[in-house]
Amino acid sequence: MFPLEPSLYTVKAVLILDNDGERLYAKYYDDTYPSVKEQKAFEKNIFSKTHRTDSEIALLEGLTVVYKSNIDLFFYVVGSSHENEVRSLAVLNCLFDSLSQMLRKNVERRALLENMEGLFLAVDEIVDGGVILESDPQQVVHRVALRGEDVPYSEQTVTQVSTTALVTSFISAYYIVQCGSCTITLFTLYSPET
């Protein structure tokens, strides 16, 4: 009998720290560390335990942490103590390999800071709400490239243009609730019926 029910929510956090242990990127998927102060303390602890070792896995504060370092960056994927390390390592490798392709093998602090949008998109393609969505870096890079492109209307199909109009109308409908009278103009301007 299993002590815990199986769950798709396997990733608790994805972190990227610099050589000094300072946060460059952090995304927490549950409330294990609800405040920024607790998150920073955890990150400081995790960095102090891992920055001088060559291993890839650590057990820390009841959590399984897989990590990798490269030049001046430290990458971490955090899961529960019952989590399969191989699965967490697949997420870590997918993130690192995706960034390596996106940054043309220049995975270092400066290049990462200049391409934070790509990092955000890549992490969102790999993990959503703690659920692993993708572990193939080629697929992640392809999807990030598609999401990052702004294709002019003249080069889009009719379906793509109508989908954009529909999404825009939903967004403007959202602003009707949020902004009051000024959004009536937005709604009538972007509504597909007009």
C-alpha positions in Angstrom: 0.0 0.0 0.0 1.3 3.4 -1.0 1.7 6.0 1.9 0.6 8.8 -0.5 -1.9 9.0 -3.3 -0.3 9.3 -6.7 -0.3 12.8 -8.1 0.6 14.7 -11.3 1.8 17.6 -9.1 5.4 16.5 -8.9 7.5 19.8 -9.1 7.4 22.1 -6.1 9.9 24.7 -7.5 12.2 25.6 -10.3 15.1 27.9 -9.3 18.1 29.5 -11.0 20.7 31.2 -8.8 23.9 33.0 -9.7 27.4 32.3 -8.3 26.6 34.3 -5.2 23.4 32.3 -4.5 21.2 35.3 -5.5 17.9 34.6 -7.2 17.8 35.1 -11.0 14.6 33.1 -11.4 12.3 31.3 -9.0 8.9 29.7 -9.5 7.2 28.0 -6.6 4.2 25.7 -7.4 2.8 25.2 -3.9 2.8 26.8 -0.5 5.7 25.0 1.0 7.4 28.4 1.3 4.5 30.9 1.2 6.4 34.1 1.8 9.3 35.6 -0.1 11.3 35.7 3.1 10.9 31.9 3.5 11.7 31.3 -0.2 14.9 33.4 0.1 16.0 31.5 3.2 15.4 28.2 1.4 17.4 29.4 -1.6 20.3 30.5 0.6 20.2 27.1 2.4 20.0 25.1 -0.9 22.9 27.1 -2.4 25.1 26.7 0.7 24.6 22.9 0.6 25.1 22.4 -3.1 27.5 25.0 -4.6 30.7 23.2 -3.7 29.6 19.6 -4.5 29.7 17.6 -7.7 26.7 15.4 -7.1 23.3 16.1 -8.8 20.8 15.1 -6.0 20.3 16.4 -2.5 17.8 15.8 0.2 17.1 19.0 2.0 14.4 20.1 4.4 12.3 17.0 3.5 12.6 17.8 -0.2 14.4 16.2 -3.1 16.5 18.6 -5.0 18.2 17.9 -8.3 20.7 20.5 -9.5 23.2 21.4 -12.1 25.8 24.2 -12.4 27.2 25.9 -15.5 29.8 28.7 -15.5 28.0 31.2 -13.2 24.5 29.7 -12.9 23.0 27.0 -10.7 19.8 25.3 -11.8 17.5 23.5 -9.4 14.3 21.5 -9.6 12.7 20.8 -6.2 10.2 18.0 -5.5 8.8 16.2 -2.5 11.0 13.6 -0.7 8.9 10.9 -2.3 9.4 12.1 -5.8 11.3 10.1 -8.4 14.7 11.7 -8.9 14.9 10.5 -12.4 11.8 12.4 -13.4 13.0 15.6 -11.7 16.3 15.2 -13.4 14.5 14.9 -16.8 12.9 18.3 -16.1 16.2 19.8 -15.1 18.0 18.5 -18.2 15.1 19.6 -20.4 15.3 23.1 -19.0 19.1 23.3 -19.3 19.2 21.9 -22.8 16.3 24.1 -24.0 18.1 27.2 -22.7 21.4 26.0 -24.2 19.7 25.8 -27.6 17.9 29.1 -27.2 21.0 30.9 -26.0 23.2 29.2 -28.6 25.2 27.2 -26.0 26.0 30.5 -24.1 24.2 29.6 -20.9 25.6 32.2 -18.5 24.2 34.9 -16.3 24.4 37.8 -18.7 22.9 35.9 -21.7 20.1 34.6 -19.4 19.2 38.0 -18.1 19.1 39.4 -21.7 16.6 36.6 -22.6 14.4 36.3 -19.6 11.2 36.2 -21.7 12.5 33.0 -23.4 13.3 31.5 -19.9 9.7 32.3 -18.7 8.2 30.7 -21.8 10.5 27.6 -21.6 9.6 26.9 -17.9 5.9 27.4 -18.7 6.2 24.8 -21.5 8.0 22.3 -19.3 6.0 22.7 -16.0 2.6 24.1 -15.4 1.3 24.4 -11.8 3.7 21.7 -10.7 2.7 19.2 -13.4 5.4 18.1 -15.9 4.2 18.8 -19.4 7.2 18.3 -21.5 10.7 16.8 -21.2 11.9 17.0 -24.8 14.1 20.2 -25.3 13.4 20.2 -29.0 9.7 20.5 -28.5 10.2 23.2 -25.9 12.4 25.3 -28.1 10.0 24.9 -31.0 7.0 26.0 -28.9 8.8 28.9 -27.4 9.8 30.1 -30.9 6.2 29.9 -32.0 4.9 31.8 -28.9 7.6 34.4 -29.3 6.9 35.3 -32.9 4.7 38.2 -33.8 3.4 37.2 -37.3 1.9 40.2 -39.3 -1.8 39.8 -40.2 -0.9 39.7 -43.9 1.0 36.5 -43.3 -1.6 34.8 -41.1 -4.3 32.4 -42.3 -8.0 33.4 -41.9 -8.3 31.0 -39.0 -5.4 32.6 -37.2 -6.7 36.1 -37.6 -10.2 35.1 -36.4 -8.7 33.3 -33.4 -6.8 36.5 -32.6 -9.9 38.6 -32.9 -11.8 36.1 -30.6 -9.1 36.2 -28.0 -9.0 40.0 -28.2 -12.8 40.2 -27.7 -12.5 38.0 -24.6 -9.7 40.2 -23.3 -11.8 43.3 -23.9 -14.8 41.6 -22.3 -12.6 41.1 -19.2 -11.8 44.8 -19.2 -15.4 45.7 -19.2 -15.7 44.2 -15.7 -12.4 45.8 -14.6 -12.4 49.3 -16.1 -16.0 50.5 -16.2 -17.1 52.9 -18.9 -13.8 53.2 -20.7 -14.0 49.5 -21.7 -17.2 49.9 -23.6 -15.1 51.5 -26.3 -12.6 48.6 -26.2 -15.4 46.1 -26.4 -17.1 47.7 -29.4 -13.8 48.3 -31.0 -12.6 44.6 -30.8 -15.9 42.7 -30.8 -16.0 40.2 -33.6 -19.7 41.0 -34.2 -19.0 44.6 -35.3 
